[in-house]
């Protein structure tokens, strides 16, 4: 296979990581490359499908250096579905050779960073926030579950070679401003699609004051910018972190070469930043807190992979110390791991939180994925979380704002959105500067190692009644004839395609059942309309820019595919969802002229003749939609074209076996 690496060029950290794992392709932005995968991460909302895919492929044993299955999303046990799935995941981890993190151990991303992350490695995860591990100098990429299954089977990860976007940080963060405000500033400048096709690499003297967990906050929300990954150097801050978690011997320095050049450049003066907040209902809807002060607040939630470190919880606790939260505000705290909880106890911060009136929840994602802590209808909820898509909180008519722990603490005390910088004068509260321990708590007993191969082969998969096998899908028709049954606008998220939350996600391993919720946030009649069209050739949906942003959940592809979705025609696609469409044999097409989007209505018939030959011949196609011809194109590589024509990646692999 062909590999092209320019070893004479001074390299960025991102280029070094890619070059050291490149197994196929050229490092030219936009071209498809194949990367060797060292580690994988799955969580319970997506891992059930991954394990069913491993079963469908007949895999005996995973072939990665290390793979970990976490249980952190679906922790509520209101009936048998979630615990049944947890047992299935445990049996699958034992059968296929994965580590297993038990329910309540913590959110996958900070736990993985503490126990398994290492500079210079590649990590892919069936969770879009896997990019958080870039804080340690890793190349960490969120992908669909089938990409994880293929990597576990020893195959490379295929991605389009990204541009490397160098963001130089200078200066020092002012009081009451923290890492969350850095990434919110990036979102304020560039919105939710500004990072598409790029790896964001932070560098500069301003890094010196950002700890590895501060960097985790920033890297985590690179997913909200649409970036392929976020990368930081492995420098003294990473060394100090690995020492603090008892893994100092795993540190390897990894920094950009002197004179390395970036494809795109950016500069942020940290000293010029102010507290920022993302207003409902998009992470890109960012404005200064000072501009939206005095909005009443009824809930504050602290936690999630976007603010997972001890420092963030401690800063929140110290701001509330000795004071009771406002009477109208529900204060909810999700410790992101048992180790963080242990350190909060040891440092006295948990007592501060309890005394302030905060409710302490178990370690996990919980409110971030709509698994409890739903806010009141139409009432403002301030959260230190990564996303505020409509309805994601579990409340249909929600009003969720994203902010730093400092801004969250100010609202908890005052009952309204408040610039935290005013607390020093109004309440005499100094800016929090928590003194963290030199070593962090280390709890390993809830991480179960893989079984030896001979023992693993004796394990039977435990399948409860809610677990069904993957549906089989037929190849795409050569002559496509299907009606448009849904026309959508820009930035449609996977949460709108396939809702999260406690009502829907328990059916994550039951495709026929979960398909009943498909697109219902946009059109409650979609499942019924899709069912009517299924037997007569299926259907098409049309969307605007950045279609499929957000979660990596491949249910947002598998469920509409089950209901007969043949093609999506959009102005542009978010990276992970676009790849997931190809993985399951759905044709992803883009308008040559974006204005054609506005000329299409539900009910228009889409006709494309000779699909197979057209895909194999090139990237341009002509579709007849309604009464007019529309020029469209695809960005599929020859490998992806073969997948789509076969009906998806699993049928293609079966055919080649």
NUKOLZA-282714 format. One line per 2 residues: number of its first residue (from 1); their letters; for each residue x, y, z of C-alpha. Coordinates in steps of 0.02 Angstrom, whole numbers, plus 50000, padded with zeros to 5 digits. Layout:
NUM	A	X,Y,Z  ...
//
This chain:
1	XX	50000,50000,50000  50058,50178,49963
3	XX	50114,50291,50105  50181,50466,50083
5	XX	50263,50561,50228  50375,50712,50206
7	XX	50507,50677,50338  50605,50835,50295
9	XX	50467,50954,50347  50461,51025,50524
11	XX	50306,50945,50596  50167,51001,50711
13	XX	50113,50884,50850  49964,50831,50744
15	XX	50074,50792,50594  50192,50690,50705
17	XX	50048,50589,50773  49976,50555,50601
19	XX	50145,50514,50522  50187,50388,50658
21	XX	50022,50295,50631  50000,50314,50443
23	XX	49972,50148,50354  49892,50209,50195
25	XX	49876,50369,50093  49957,50539,50076
27	XX	49960,50674,50208  49876,50797,50092
29	XX	49724,50888,50163  49564,50814,50096
31	XX	49636,50648,50036  49587,50487,50123
33	XX	49716,50413,50242  49720,50254,50346
35	XX	49783,50261,50525  49838,50122,50643
37	XX	49728,50123,50798  49809,50092,50968
39	XX	49660,50110,51085  49471,50113,51075
41	XX	49336,50178,51192  49153,50130,51192
43	XX	49014,50182,51310  48849,50099,51346
45	XX	48740,50210,51235  48843,50158,51084
47	XX	48939,50004,51142  48793,49884,51129
49	XX	48789,49908,50940  48979,49888,50932
51	XX	48970,49722,51023  48829,49662,50911
53	XX	48937,49711,50762  49083,49611,50831
55	XX	48966,49463,50850  48902,49487,50672
57	XX	49082,49486,50608  49124,49328,50706
59	XX	49274,49410,50791  49367,49297,50912
61	XX	49478,49425,51001  49509,49611,50982
63	XX	49673,49660,50900  49701,49833,50970
65	XX	49831,49872,51103  49690,49912,51224
67	XX	49502,49933,51216  49386,49987,51357
69	XX	49198,49973,51376  49125,50104,51494
71	XX	48954,50111,51574  48923,50295,51605
73	XX	48771,50354,51505  48620,50246,51545
75	XX	48636,50235,51733  48453,50258,51779
77	XX	48372,50091,51815  48186,50125,51806
79	XX	48154,49954,51729  48256,49804,51669
81	XX	48320,49875,51503  48476,49967,51563
83	XX	48536,49834,51686  48505,49699,51554
85	XX	48614,49794,51432  48749,49818,51564
87	XX	48756,49629,51587  48767,49606,51399
89	XX	48911,49731,51389  49003,49645,51532
91	XX	48985,49476,51446  49043,49550,51280
93	XX	49194,49633,51361  49242,49465,51436
95	XX	49210,49373,51273  49306,49488,51156
97	XX	49447,49545,51272  49404,49722,51329
99	XX	49428,49811,51493  49261,49848,51578
101	XX	49220,50002,51683  49072,49967,51796
103	XX	48920,50078,51813  48956,50222,51930
105	XX	49144,50217,51904  49139,50377,51804
107	XX	49124,50464,51637  49228,50375,51504
109	XX	49336,50522,51448  49414,50578,51613
111	XX	49427,50398,51675  49515,50347,51515
113	XX	49633,50494,51528  49677,50450,51707
115	XX	49704,50263,51681  49746,50230,51499
117	XX	49788,50389,51405  49969,50407,51349
119	XX	50060,50534,51241  50090,50483,51062
121	XX	49949,50355,51050  49795,50351,50941
123	XX	49624,50330,51020  49457,50317,50933
125	XX	49292,50310,51026  49109,50286,50984
127	XX	49076,50450,51073  49105,50617,50989
129	XX	49193,50687,51144  49333,50559,51130
131	XX	49434,50706,51064  49457,50759,51246
133	XX	49607,50640,51258  49703,50760,51146
135	XX	49742,50848,51310  49881,50719,51337
137	XX	49960,50733,51166  49856,50593,51091
139	XX	49770,50588,50922  49594,50554,50985
141	XX	49447,50548,50865  49262,50518,50891
143	XX	49187,50400,50762  49037,50288,50734
145	XX	49024,50120,50819  49059,50020,50662
147	XX	49226,50110,50643  49267,50050,50819
149	XX	49218,49871,50779  49326,49871,50624
151	XX	49474,49942,50721  49453,49806,50852
153	XX	49461,49682,50709  49629,49754,50660
155	XX	49579,49870,50519  49642,50050,50502
157	XX	49536,50202,50534  49501,50293,50372
159	XX	49478,50481,50379  49502,50628,50263
161	XX	49672,50705,50303  49628,50863,50401
163	XX	49706,51034,50393  49799,51077,50553
165	XX	49733,51235,50633  49863,51311,50748
167	XX	49789,51414,50890  49922,51513,50982
169	XX	49881,51554,51163  49969,51699,51248
171	XX	49943,51790,51413  49861,51727,51572
173	XX	49680,51697,51617  49605,51835,51727
175	XX	49516,51800,51890  49346,51716,51868
177	XX	49392,51657,51692  49439,51475,51660
179	XX	49468,51344,51525  49284,51332,51478
181	XX	49289,51514,51425  49434,51477,51307
183	XX	49336,51351,51205  49178,51458,51215
185	XX	49282,51598,51138  49326,51482,50995
187	XX	49141,51443,50972  49098,51628,50982
189	XX	49218,51663,50840  49186,51513,50728
191	XX	49020,51429,50771  48978,51244,50769
193	XX	49056,51206,50600  49214,51310,50607
195	XX	49325,51159,50640  49256,51044,50506
197	XX	49397,50960,50411  49526,51018,50537
199	XX	49629,50964,50686  49644,51105,50812
201	XX	49817,51114,50889  49846,51233,51034
203	XX	50020,51302,51064  50108,51454,51135
205	XX	50169,51520,51301  49991,51534,51366
207	XX	49988,51343,51384  50100,51356,51537
209	XX	49954,51394,51654  49835,51265,51582
211	XX	49839,51097,51672  49804,50934,51583
213	XX	49625,50939,51648  49604,51120,51588
215	XX	49660,51058,51418  49535,50915,51430
217	XX	49396,51045,51445  49455,51133,51287
219	XX	49491,50976,51187  49324,50899,51235
221	XX	49223,51038,51155  49322,51033,50995
223	XX	49179,50915,50949  49060,51063,50960
225	XX	49168,51155,50832  49152,51005,50716
227	XX	49339,50969,50722  49412,50798,50682
229	XX	49521,50810,50838  49602,50931,50958
231	XX	49785,50912,51003  49895,50984,51140
233	XX	50081,50950,51161  50139,50825,51290
235	XX	50241,50946,51395  50277,50977,51579
237	XX	50092,50995,51619  50058,50821,51550
239	XX	50208,50752,51643  50143,50827,51806
241	XX	49970,50755,51776  50032,50579,51741
243	XX	50136,50587,51900  49983,50644,51998
245	XX	49882,50493,51939  50025,50372,51975
247	XX	50081,50345,51795  50232,50458,51780
249	XX	50334,50321,51695  50216,50328,51545
251	XX	50260,50508,51502  50339,50542,51333
253	XX	50374,50720,51280  50291,50766,51116
255	XX	50302,50945,51053  50297,51032,50885
257	XX	50461,51044,50791  50542,51214,50788
259	XX	50481,51305,50634  50328,51194,50610
261	XX	50196,51279,50504  50008,51266,50520
263	XX	49883,51260,50378  49773,51388,50467
265	XX	49821,51504,50610  49731,51588,50754
267	XX	49780,51687,50909  49693,51704,51077
269	XX	49756,51823,51210  49700,51736,51368
271	XX	49716,51895,51470  49583,51978,51361
273	XX	49451,51845,51390  49296,51872,51495
275	XX	49163,51752,51562  49063,51683,51416
277	XX	48902,51584,51400  48815,51488,51260
279	XX	48632,51536,51254  48493,51415,51205
281	XX	48495,51312,51101  48665,51292,51019
283	XX	48845,51282,51083  48887,51410,50950
285	XX	48767,51541,51018  48900,51620,51129
287	XX	48900,51793,51207  48979,51878,51358
289	XX	48893,51840,51523  48888,52026,51557
291	XX	48770,52049,51409  48638,51927,51473
293	XX	48642,51963,51660  48483,51959,51761
295	XX	48399,51815,51668  48316,51712,51806
297	XX	48395,51541,51837  48306,51390,51912
299	XX	48436,51253,51892  48627,51240,51895
301	XX	48711,51076,51847  48898,51049,51869
303	XX	48990,50901,51793  49006,50806,51629
305	XX	49157,50770,51519  49165,50955,51474
307	XX	49210,51007,51654  49270,50845,51733
309	XX	49421,50891,51838  49439,50912,52025
311	XX	49486,51094,52002  49319,51138,51922
313	XX	49216,51057,52060  49328,51133,52194
315	XX	49313,51307,52118  49124,51290,52118
317	XX	49124,51228,52298  49240,51366,52361
319	XX	49130,51500,52283  48979,51428,52375
321	XX	49074,51397,52537  48978,51457,52689
323	XX	48828,51512,52588  48661,51433,52544
325	XX	48612,51424,52361  48470,51538,52306
327	XX	48301,51471,52360  48235,51458,52182
329	XX	48386,51364,52112  48408,51176,52107
331	XX	48596,51143,52117  48647,50974,52047
333	XX	48824,50904,52052  48881,50755,51949
335	XX	49055,50701,52006  49135,50638,51847
337	XX	49223,50492,51929  49234,50403,52096
339	XX	49411,50468,52107  49353,50648,52091
341	XX	49220,50612,52223  49352,50539,52339
343	XX	49460,50694,52317  49311,50809,52347
345	XX	49284,50717,52511  49467,50722,52562
347	XX	49483,50907,52524  49324,50957,52618
349	XX	49242,51022,52459  49101,50896,52465
351	XX	49051,50963,52636  49045,51138,52561
353	XX	48931,51076,52423  48815,50980,52538
355	XX	48802,51127,52658  48759,51244,52514
357	XX	48606,51140,52470  48679,51051,52319
359	XX	48614,50880,52272  48754,50755,52242
361	XX	48722,50627,52105  48815,50470,52054
363	XX	48969,50477,51944  48916,50476,51763
365	XX	48848,50577,51617  48669,50589,51682
367	XX	48599,50763,51644  48718,50789,51498
369	XX	48632,50651,51399  48458,50686,51469
371	XX	48469,50541,51592  48390,50630,51741
373	XX	48406,50810,51806  48283,50873,51676
375	XX	48243,51058,51702  48072,51138,51719
377	XX	47986,51185,51556  48049,51348,51484
379	XX	48153,51388,51638  48337,51431,51623
381	XX	48459,51294,51669  48646,51337,51675
383	XX	48758,51187,51644  48945,51158,51633
385	XX	48910,51034,51494  48959,51027,51310
387	XX	48789,51033,51222  48623,51122,51235
389	XX	48531,51057,51082  48342,51076,51096
391	XX	48265,50943,51208  48430,50856,51247
393	XX	48406,50891,51432  48252,50779,51438
395	XX	48130,50925,51438  48051,50963,51269
397	XX	48034,51150,51299  48201,51176,51384
399	XX	48311,51329,51400  48489,51268,51430
401	XX	48642,51381,51440  48823,51319,51439
403	XX	48950,51402,51551  49102,51385,51663
405	XX	49096,51326,51845  49127,51505,51900
407	XX	48977,51572,51805  48872,51425,51865
409	XX	48920,51463,52046  48871,51646,52027
411	XX	48699,51596,51963  48678,51468,52102
413	XX	48703,51605,52231  48605,51746,52150
415	XX	48464,51654,52062  48501,51741,51898
417	XX	48635,51744,51765  48774,51844,51846
419	XX	48947,51895,51789  49054,51803,51919
421	XX	49178,51948,51920  49048,52049,52016
423	XX	49045,51927,52163  49201,52001,52242
425	XX	49119,52171,52264  48940,52114,52292
427	XX	48970,51968,52411  49153,51983,52459
429	XX	49198,51818,52375  49377,51807,52309
431	XX	49411,51723,52143  49429,51536,52179
433	XX	49607,51466,52170  49590,51289,52239
435	XX	49747,51207,52307  49743,51034,52232
437	XX	49832,50882,52304  49998,50829,52231
439	XX	49926,50657,52195  49748,50616,52149
441	XX	49644,50472,52217  49665,50311,52119
443	XX	49525,50182,52122  49560,50033,52009
445	XX	49445,49896,52073  49297,49952,51965
447	XX	49403,49931,51808  49398,49746,51764
449	XX	49541,49685,51651  49516,49571,51501
451	XX	49503,49384,51528  49638,49270,51460
453	XX	49595,49207,51286  49552,49028,51335
455	XX	49433,49087,51472  49359,49217,51357
457	XX	49313,49087,51227  49201,49002,51355
459	XX	49098,49158,51389  48920,49163,51321
461	XX	48845,49330,51275  48704,49376,51395
463	XX	48559,49446,51296  48404,49511,51382
465	XX	48237,49524,51290  48274,49704,51236
467	XX	48428,49656,51135  48401,49614,50953
469	XX	48522,49571,50815  48576,49698,50684
471	XX	48452,49713,50541  48511,49657,50370
473	XX	48506,49792,50236  48495,49770,50048
475	XX	48612,49861,49928  48557,50028,49856
477	XX	48448,50019,49700  48531,50058,49534
479	XX	48384,50168,49484  48330,50269,49635
481	XX	48147,50318,49644  48095,50384,49813
483	XX	47995,50531,49883  48064,50668,49993
485	XX	47969,50653,50157  48065,50781,50261
487	XX	48152,50946,50219  48259,51021,50358
489	XX	48366,51175,50386  48546,51200,50444
491	XX	48638,51120,50591  48518,50976,50619
493	XX	48594,50876,50761  48595,50689,50791
495	XX	48493,50727,50947  48355,50789,50830
497	XX	48374,50638,50715  48378,50513,50858
499	XX	48335,50588,51028  48436,50546,51183
501	XX	48365,50538,51358  48288,50413,51477
503	XX	48135,50379,51367  48232,50331,51210
505	XX	48408,50269,51247  48355,50113,51343
507	XX	48304,50045,51171  48480,50072,51100
509	XX	48500,49885,51065  48324,49865,50993
511	XX	48324,49947,50821  48141,49913,50777
513	XX	48085,49998,50938  48207,50144,50939
515	XX	48163,50183,50758  47992,50239,50819
517	XX	48075,50396,50889  48171,50442,50730
519	XX	48157,50627,50682  48008,50649,50799
521	XX	48082,50810,50870  48068,50882,50695
523	XX	47915,50790,50627  47813,50677,50742
525	XX	47740,50593,50588  47907,50542,50512
527	XX	47906,50359,50571  47731,50332,50504
529	XX	47768,50420,50339  47930,50323,50318
531	XX	47838,50160,50351  47713,50199,50213
533	XX	47853,50232,50088  47962,50085,50140
535	XX	47881,49949,50036  47875,50056,49878
537	XX	48061,50099,49867  48098,50195,50025
539	XX	48121,50382,50047  48243,50528,50045
541	XX	48271,50671,50167  48343,50843,50126
543	XX	48444,50955,50242  48544,51116,50247
545	XX	48722,51145,50307  48814,51039,50437
547	XX	48685,50901,50439  48712,50774,50578
549	XX	48815,50878,50699  48839,50818,50877
551	XX	48841,50641,50944  48926,50494,50857
553	XX	48774,50383,50891  48753,50274,50737
555	XX	48573,50244,50789  48542,50410,50699
557	XX	48585,50316,50539  48532,50137,50575
559	XX	48355,50182,50631  48310,50287,50478
561	XX	48393,50155,50368  48280,50026,50451
563	XX	48132,50138,50406  48184,50142,50223
565	XX	48298,50294,50207  48394,50278,50043
567	XX	48482,50445,50026  48513,50610,50113
569	XX	48537,50765,50005  48613,50909,50103
571	XX	48711,51069,50080  48848,50992,50188
573	XX	48874,50856,50319  48956,50841,50490
575	XX	49104,50722,50481  49051,50577,50593
577	XX	48873,50567,50530  48931,50574,50349
579	XX	49045,50424,50380  48907,50331,50473
581	XX	48791,50353,50323  48918,50269,50210
583	XX	48949,50132,50339  48767,50080,50328
585	XX	48740,50102,50143  48646,50267,50138
587	XX	48695,50382,49995  48754,50553,50055
589	XX	48741,50685,49918  48776,50871,49920
591	XX	48698,51009,49815  48811,51091,49686
593	XX	48705,51247,49711  48654,51268,49894
595	XX	48503,51370,49839  48426,51213,49765
597	XX	48390,51161,49944  48257,51296,49958
599	XX	48170,51239,49798  48128,51065,49864
601	XX	47969,51019,49957  47909,50866,50049
603	XX	47822,50751,49926  47940,50787,49781
605	XX	47997,50628,49694  48186,50600,49683
607	XX	48244,50505,49529  48425,50456,49494
609	XX	48460,50334,49353  48613,50222,49347
611	XX	48670,50255,49524  48799,50115,49527
613	XX	48891,50168,49369  48880,50352,49415
615	XX	48958,50325,49587  49097,50219,49514
617	XX	49132,50342,49373  49156,50499,49477
619	XX	49082,50619,49601  48949,50710,49499
621	XX	48769,50653,49477  48608,50727,49413
623	XX	48448,50701,49510  48274,50741,49450
625	XX	48180,50811,49598  48000,50858,49571
627	XX	47993,50936,49398  48173,50996,49382
629	XX	48349,50929,49366  48467,50961,49512
631	XX	48656,50942,49505  48726,50849,49655
633	XX	48892,50770,49702  48969,50654,49831
635	XX	49134,50654,49926  49148,50466,49945
637	XX	49316,50382,49918  49322,50228,49805
639	XX	49324,50124,49965  49165,50208,50028
641	XX	49080,50193,49858  49107,50006,49867
643	XX	49031,50003,50041  48876,50100,49988
645	XX	48849,49989,49835  48863,49834,49944
647	XX	48733,49898,50067  48859,49947,50201
649	XX	49025,49902,50276  48969,49740,50360
651	XX	48893,49666,50200  49050,49716,50106
653	XX	49161,49632,50236  49054,49475,50228
655	XX	49067,49473,50039  49256,49490,50046
657	X	49279,49358,50181
//
